[in-house]
Amino acid sequence: MNLTWMLEASARSCGEKPALVSDLGSMTYTELLAASKRAAAVLRERGVRPGDRVGVMTYNTPAFAVAAFGIWRAGAALVPVNHKLTAPELAYVARHSKLRVAVVAEELSGRVREGAPEVDVLTTDDTGGGEFDRLVAGAPEWEGVEVGPEAVAQVLYTSGTTGAPKGCLHAHRGLSAVPAYTTAAAGLRREDRFLLAMPIWHASPLNNWFLSMIYLGGTVVLLKEYQPLAFLEAVRRHRVTAFFGAPIAYLAPLKALPAAGVDLSGFDLSSVRLWAYGGASLGAETVRTLEAAYGPDRFCQVYGMSEMGPVGSVLRPHEQLAKAGSIGAGGMPGVDIRVVRDDGADAGAGETGELWLRSGTRMLGYLDDPEATERAFEGDWYRSGDLARVDEDGYLFIVGRIKDVVITGGENVYAPEVEEAILQHPAIRDAAVVGRTHPDWGETVVAVVEADSAVTLEQLRGFLSTRLAKYKIPRDLVVVPSLPRTPSGKVQKHVLREQVRTGP
C-alpha cells in the first residue's frame, strides 16, 4: 500500500464528487488527482527525488492537499510544518529534516526564508497566484514513481514539551491503515461532509480525518483558520455532518456568542451527527454543557499519539457521561493497549501504570535519534509515557505523564490533579506543577502560575487545604507573566523544571 493508491481508488469510484470544498471553491476527486500529478511534476522539476523530504506550511487550503499528494506521487516524504513556528524554530525543523523544498502560504513565506534560507520556497495564496499555484496549473501530469510500503511518507514533529521536537517517521503502509481504524472507531461514512477547522498540519486532522475522507470518498470542508463564529457558520452553510476539534473548539463559541450578541439557535447545526474531540478528556459537567448546546449522543472522544499515526482508543457517544474523563476501554479496532505497572505486570482495577500501545500504524522510529527510539519501543509496543488508571470496568483514565509525577517523601503526586485544584482559585488563570529536587523529601511540589491579582503561597496553601491531601499541596509558588508553551499550546515543563531547579 501507498497513499497515492487511496486517492486513485476514490477518483475511480466517485470521480465527480467534491473531494474538497472551501471558500476558494470546490475540487472533485478527478480534479484533485490531476492536480496532484501536476504538483509531482513541479516538484520533480525543482529537484525533488524519491526519499527527499518536502515541507508544507499552509493554512487549511486546497493547496495543502494538492502538495501532499504531489509529494507522495514524487516518492518523497511530507513534512507538515506548524504555521505558528518562529524563524528559529523553522530553522531547526528545516535543518533536522533536511528540507529541500517547501510549499508555503504567501503570508508565511518571509518567516521561512528568514529561518531557513537554504530551502527552495514555493508560495501559494488564496487567489491561485502563488508560484506553486501557477506552476501546478501549467505543468503536465506525471504519473510519478512507485514507492514501497515501507518507504517513509511523513515526518511528523512532536510538540517538544520535553525538549527539542522529535521527527516521527511514518511509512506508507502504516498511514494507509490509519483511516481504516479511525473509520471503524468513529463510524465515518462515504456521505460525510467533514469540517476540517483544526490546523491540517496536526497529526489527527491530517491522518485521522483528512485521510479518512479521502479513503472513503467523502468530502472535506476546509475552513482556512478556526474562529468560533466562522466555525458555526461553516457547519450551517456547508451542511457539515462531522467535525473534530479540541474541547476548546466547542467551548469557545459558547463564550463568543453572547459577546457578539448572537444566539446559538441562529445556526442550524442539525446536519451534524458526529462531534469528535481529542487532546483532553471532558468532565461530566462539561459534557452536559456541550450536549445541551450541540445535541446529545453525538460526541466521541479519540485518544492517540503522533508516534502511533495517531491511533489509540475511543470513548463513544453513549459512554460520555457514564465514563466522563475516560479515554475508553482498550484500543480502537486495530490497536492493542496495555497499562503496565512498574514491575512489568498489567495493571488491575484501581491500579495505575504506563500506557503501552501496539498497531501496524506505529512509527518506524524518530529521525536520526536511535537512542530515543530504543527508549520508546518495547518489542512491538510503543511506550507512550502517559500514566493511566484502570477502573473496575476496564476503562482507562489518563492521570498524567510519567515526568509529571512528583515523588515527595515516597508519595506519588500527579501534577494534573494539583493543577486542576489550583485553577479553581479565582485569582489564578493558568497553572503548571513541577518537582524540584529536595535533600530530605526527594522532590518537593512547586506551583508556577499566571495570576490576575496578587496571590501568596500561604493563601494558595490555605485554599488547597480542603481540596488536596497535605503532601500534594505545593511548598513553593512562582508567579510568572506567562507559562512557556510550544506553538501548539502545550506547557513546556522541561523549561519550568530548569527555572525552578535552583530555587530555595
Disulfide bonds with the S-S distance in Angstrom:
none
